C-alpha cells in the first residue's frame, strides 16, 4: 500500500483496517513505517511516524502535539 489520502477529518476516533489479502502483499521481516499526517491550509502541519514489521504481533502508541491526538497501531498477524 503506497498511501491513503483524503481531506482532514473532524476530531474523533477513526479506524483503518486491512484484510488478509492486502496484508499478504507485504513482505515479512521487512521494516515498514506508518506515516500519519495532518495539514491545514494556512495553519499547522503535523506528522507522526510509527515503524513496524509485519511478522509479529505489535502495538505502538503516539500522540501528536497539535493536530493529531492519540494514534494506536495494532498488528495481529
N, C-alpha and C positions, 0 to 999 in steps of 0.2 A: 504494500500500500504506500503510495507516494504521498498522498495528502488528502485531507478532507477540509474544505474551506466553506465559509459562509459568513453572513453578517454576524456581528457580535450579538449575542443573545442577551436578553434581560437577566438580571440577577435571579438565581435559582439553582436548583440541582439538576444536572443533566447526566445521562448515562449513555456511553457508547459501548456497544458490544459487537464482536465479530464472530461469525460462525466458523466451524471447524474447517470448511473448505477454504476460506480466506486465510486463516492462520496456517494452514498446511503449506502455503506458498512461501512462508518464512523459513529460513534455514536455522536449524538448531545449533547450539554452541556458537552463535554469532551475536555480537553486540549490536543492539538497536537503541534508538533514542526516540521517545515520545516527546514531541515539541507542542506545547500549548501556548498560543499567542493571542493576545487581545490588543487591538489597535483601535483607537478612537480618532476620528477626524479632528484635527487641531486640538488634540489632548494627549493623554498618556498612552504609552505603549508598554506592554509587559510580556515577557517570555519566560516560560517555565520549561526546563528540560528534565526528563526522567529517563535515565538509562536503564536498560533491562536486557535479559536474554530470554529466549522463548522456551528453553528446555526444562525449566523447573518452576515450581510454584513460587510466586514472588508477590510482595506488596510493598509499595512505596507511597509516601505522603509528602506533599509540599504545599506551601501556602504562598500565594503571591503577596506583593506589598501594596498594590493599589487596585488594579482592575480584576485580578483573579483571586478568588477565595481558595478554599482547600481543594486540592486535587488528590485523588486516591487512584493509584494504578494497581489493579489486581490481575495477576496472571495465574490461571489454573489450567495447565495442560491436560 
